[in-house]
Amino acid sequence: MAPLSSSSRNRPQKSALVALAVAGTAAWRCLSVVSDTSFVAGSSGRVIARDAASVARGAFTFGLKTDDKHQGFLTKQEDSGLRCTTVGTSYQGHWNTVLGDKALPASGRSYWEVKFVKKPTDAWEYIGVAEANADPTQPLIRNREGAGWFLGSNWEDSFVYTHMAMQKKWQDDKMAQGMAFINDQIANQQLDPKETERQLREQVESHYTGPGTHVGQYMEYPRFEKGRVVGIDYDGDDGSLAFWADGKFLGIVRDLEGKPLNLKGRKVMPALSVFGRNTGNSEQGTIMEVRTGLDAPARPELTEGGSWYHGGSR
């Protein structure tokens, strides 16, 4: 994260920052009484479809699901979409991970956009899809509760992340490799075969366990900055996920073996992680605007030669 121009020695104590953040949140709540266009805390976050026609033609619409564990998460309904932000309570800041209130449809194209109305820090933020049990207090990249597939970026770099689940096969392969090596050594070093195998198994079984992790691949994609519009494109027919930026197709997400990602059969929700912090002098929270009820744009097709061309809508 890029350092601020203000000196760290002028940073107020944590208790003062908390008091300031609470006061700021209270002020926003008071404003919500005066104007229905202000950010509000604890909103149901339901995004209103652009018009009845979008619902009639089957365009995917969803709201943002708030959670009691969210800290300083505020929303604001605009005609163009639902804006959301995180009010930070410390200089280090924190993320709120927010899910849609609907799972992605099992068939057809689903497309929505997230616009960066304001991005005052170089913090990493994440946009994509995740399982319904994702931890609302952790950014998607650190989430250990639910798997996610998403685009992450700051002002300088962009990565596409996929979830890597732990597999027992990895333990079995490691055990087989270890035993092959040990068997060559047993005769010469007079090792106890059973005890040696027990020690090896104890070491191997402590690896490749747990809920899995998220693995990122660097991409030459547009960075997250003020004004950027990120499109999230899910095809329920083949389970593929793709991203767009400012109306330009970036490409489909590939799994760890280089194959097109296939999420078919999984229950996943729209997901985003929005960052906010408080420097003591100012609140620096990203403002994202979520737009739903959109028609999916024509996704380019990949030719045999590996180049993209724009075909018809899928």
Secondary structure, DSSP 8 states (H G I E B T S, - for coil): ----SS-GGG---HHHHHHHHHHHHHHHHHHHHH-TTS-EET-------S-HHHHHTT-----EE--TT-SSEEEEEETTEEEEEE--SSSS-EEEEEEESS---SSSEEEEEEEEEE--S---EEEEEEETT--TTS-GGG-SSS-EEEEEE-SS-EEEEEEE---HHHHHHHHHHHHHHHHHHHHHHT--HHHHHHHHHHHHTTSS-SS-EEEEEE-------TT-EEEEEEETTTTEEEEEETTEEEEE-B-TTSSB---TT--EEEEEEEEEEE-SS-EEE-EEEEE-S-------EE-TTS-EE-----
